[in-house]
Amino acid sequence: MQKWRQSSLPEGHYSVVTFELKKNGKGTKLKFIYMGVLKNQVKGIDSVWKEFYLEKMKIAE
C-alpha cells in the first residue's frame, strides 16, 4: 500500500494505491487498486500509471 498525493490535488487529499501480487502458473498476477482519485483526474492518472509503471513491469518479464 502506498499513500499518494499529487501536487494538483487539494491540500490534505491523498489517494491510496494497493498492490497485491500472487503466483499465477509460471508468472505473477498483479492486482492494482487505486482509491481516492478525483473524478476529473482519473483518465490522466490512469495513463501515467500505465505508461510509467505497469508497462515497465511487462518489459521486465
C-alpha positions in Angstrom: 0.0 0.0 0.0 1.2 3.5 -0.8 -0.4 6.8 0.2 -0.1 9.2 -2.8 -0.6 12.9 -3.2 -0.2 14.7 -6.5 0.7 18.4 -6.2 -2.5 19.2 -8.2 -4.7 17.7 -5.5 -6.3 19.8 -2.8 -4.2 20.2 0.4 -4.7 17.1 2.6 -6.3 15.0 -0.1 -4.5 11.7 -0.7 -5.2 8.7 -2.8 -4.2 5.2 -1.8 -2.6 2.6 -4.1 -2.6 -1.1 -3.2 -0.6 -3.7 -5.0 -1.3 -7.4 -4.5 1.0 -10.0 -6.1 0.0 -13.6 -6.5 1.8 -16.5 -8.2 -0.1 -17.4 -11.4 1.3 -20.5 -13.0 4.8 -19.6 -14.2 4.2 -15.9 -13.7 2.8 -13.4 -11.3 -0.6 -11.7 -11.3 -0.8 -8.1 -10.2 -4.0 -6.8 -8.6 -3.8 -3.0 -8.7 -6.3 -0.9 -6.7 -6.2 2.9 -6.7 -8.7 4.7 -4.5 -9.4 8.3 -3.7 -8.7 9.7 -7.2 -10.8 12.8 -8.1 -13.2 12.1 -11.0 -11.7 14.8 -13.2 -8.2 13.2 -12.8 -9.0 9.5 -13.4 -8.1 9.5 -17.1 -4.8 11.3 -16.7 -3.7 9.3 -13.7 -4.6 6.1 -15.4 -2.4 7.0 -18.4 0.5 7.9 -16.1 0.3 4.6 -14.2 0.1 2.6 -17.4 3.0 4.4 -19.1 5.5 4.8 -16.3 4.8 1.8 -14.1 2.6 -1.0 -15.5 4.1 -1.2 -19.0 7.7 -1.1 -17.5 6.8 -4.2 -15.4 5.7 -6.0 -18.6 9.1 -5.2 -20.2 10.9 -6.6 -17.2 9.4 -10.1 -17.8 
